[in-house]
Amino acid sequence: MREHSRAELRAKLAEHAAPTDDLDALLDGLSAQDWLSDERAALSLVRSKAQQWGSRRLKQALQTKGVGAEVITEAMSGLADTEVHRAAQVWQRKFGQPPADATERARQMRFLLARGFSGATAALTLKKAASIACGEWPEDADAMSGGSGEPG
């Protein structure tokens, strides 16, 4: 069973509720008993999808679920530090080999962008693709973006 945000649960219940039902009171009661929590729903989604999606897609998914901006910011804190490394892992699982030509590079770039990684992160990942393919994993984003070209 997965966590639901207040807005998600309200929408699901509204389909089955009578016009006289007080959904807000019900949801307030669930929140008061800590059975319903936007914070917990946001953290659950981030934990389950962070290894597959970039920050942009995670943020979009949370917004779609009706999670507030402050809760989104809190749930996603710390992801920026791992964004490049996560993009490299996603790229490695899907492709594993550096692009051979411009067409393949564009395909790999589109894949990373569709997963919610920024253009800069996707470009950096493809720039370091040969090192990643050889198994030289950086410890953090600074190691990949450093000018020496040596992974951390």
Secondary structure as GFF3:
##gff-version 3
##sequence-region A 1 152
A	DSSP	alpha_helix	6	14	.	.	.	ID=ss1
A	DSSP	alpha_helix	23	32	.	.	.	ID=ss2
A	DSSP	alpha_helix	38	49	.	.	.	ID=ss3
A	DSSP	alpha_helix	55	64	.	.	.	ID=ss4
A	DSSP	alpha_helix	69	75	.	.	.	ID=ss5
A	DSSP	three_ten_helix	80	82	.	.	.	ID=ss6
A	DSSP	alpha_helix	83	94	.	.	.	ID=ss7
A	DSSP	alpha_helix	102	114	.	.	.	ID=ss8
A	DSSP	alpha_helix	119	127	.	.	.	ID=ss9
A	DSSP	alpha_helix	129	133	.	.	.	ID=ss10
A	DSSP	alpha_helix	141	145	.	.	.	ID=ss11
###
